């Protein structure tokens, strides 16, 4: 019969078949081994080995750059790290500061925030803005190259001789009390805002505008003489640390309400909250952010940033201190 011969292979092809079968069985085994070898060199594997769960590892890997992942691998396992890395304003350079807040300042932190669990966003904001330090310590010079975006707060200071060179007189139509000055672009923006508010029956007035270094010295000294340094620090900025010296801030009330206690309930405040950013102003010291801004809630204090920057800050719903720390400080 011919059919038997058909299945009978010669020795050469037989060996070839055996080799093919062996390769088919063995190659995947080595491919797997090689893949495993490669996987063990990944950061993902290293983080899992450190004790992070898969969920924590993806939080880390989704939010950090390769370089940051490598740096993080020099840290020991820490259950708080995956929580911090997923907050919006996480900055790797501040990681040690965030962890320091959790571990050593827990009680202080809860005192300020009154939350049940850790407020990761709050800690990130605090550390990014340097407000985890005592106010007025390790201060920086205000970076004037930021122009209308410059920062003045408890950690950023203007020189005593700093005075804007484009100050203009504010018309008596807009202010209450003594004559006042402000930078010209701020004045133009305010006048537009004033007209828009006025069209809706709101009569804005300026109570305070540009203040030079010397007048801030006397404001602060007056409080200090009467009630001591701690009180003065709560109520007024130390000379050089007042945004009013930048000529970019206005204290704004309305003609029918100039009361610092009740202005927050006024129609004018509600209007400013909705509209000020459209004219380049932001509420500089919002409610509940005192630890970061270093100032109590001041519904009357508006800071000029220009419409583009003011709108960005408004849309992010964070303080200018936080915005500056995240987007501008290292630029
Ligand atoms: Zn003010």
Boltz pocket constraint, residues with backbone or C-beta under 6 A from the ligand:
constraints:
  - pocket:
      binder: B
      contacts: [[A, 208], [A, 244], [A, 249], [A, 250], [A, 251], [A, 300], [A, 301], [A, 302]]
      max_distance: 6.0
